[in-house]
């Protein structure tokens, strides 16, 4: 781990058929960067579930969970950086009747 980095991880679980947003709050003069995320769906029969990572209100990465695999994940080879002073969030769309989503976002602040 590099000097000055403050690692963090966030986890969220939705209610059935409910969208969720998991957010790392903004820190003045600091930048968050993302190393990886995992989003999984369970219960019910999910259709396509959109996953969006944002720096503040700007989408910087989009993915989807598709019925065949019930999971979206990515480990960034190079960190995905947010704008200095922005919060970062992962937004997961509602999954459908009986579907619960779980999201984990990992990164650091410098």
HELIX and SHEET records of a PDB file:
SHEET    1   A 4 UNK A   6  UNK A  13  0                                        
SHEET    2   A 4 UNK A 100  UNK A 109 -1                                        
SHEET    3   A 4 UNK A  32  UNK A  42 -1                                        
SHEET    4   A 4 UNK A  71  UNK A  81 -1                                        
SHEET    1   B 4 UNK A  20  UNK A  24  0                                        
SHEET    2   B 4 UNK A  88  UNK A  92 -1                                        
SHEET    3   B 4 UNK A  49  UNK A  55 -1                                        
SHEET    4   B 4 UNK A  58  UNK A  65 -1                                        
END                                                                             
